[in-house]
């Protein structure tokens, strides 16, 4: 069945780089696109960017200077890297399948930016 | 960026009551390809968002038919015909017509 699972460090120091992995199963990354969405505690979600099925990428302009999304199709993984982290980057980070209207989401990974 | 304004921000309902949530967009969400990329999600406490409605009015797989979506252009509505206890949580609309994709501020559905 379709699954997405985020993984990565729970704690990141201010000014450092966040690296997250979304591992998918039940579908191919060459047929479906994956987006990253984050959500500060108690607030609404924010779309960060997406990896298209053809390998192209798109980013939220508010994050574009700090954000990079890549993939390894052989490992069924999509990666997120965001640099210069600050405390307001704290929150839960999700990956979600785009086609069919965001029908599947990962469980999310909580990231805290703190020294 | 497209701003999605949801009303009300808090909705108190009794079990069995029918309720509606409004989502108004600062720009038309009709895409040049003829689709309107407007979605509705429910996020229960401690859980990931769950897709309810896609492309304005299409019911997601496994979603009860007491949920329905309607609207066009800039005005959209999610209706729940007979609230059940499992429907409690925060509802979000989202648009994917214009970059960057954006979410509404959310509507919290609670028991009266």
Interface residues (C-beta under 8 A of the other chain):
Chain A: X35 X37 X44 X45 X46 X47 X58 X59 X60 X61 X62 X94 X96 X98 X100 X101 X102 X103 X105 X106 X107 X108
Chain B: X1 X39 X41 X48 X49 X50 X51 X54 X55 X58 X60 X61 X92 X94 X96 X99 X100 X101 X102 X103 X104 X105 X106
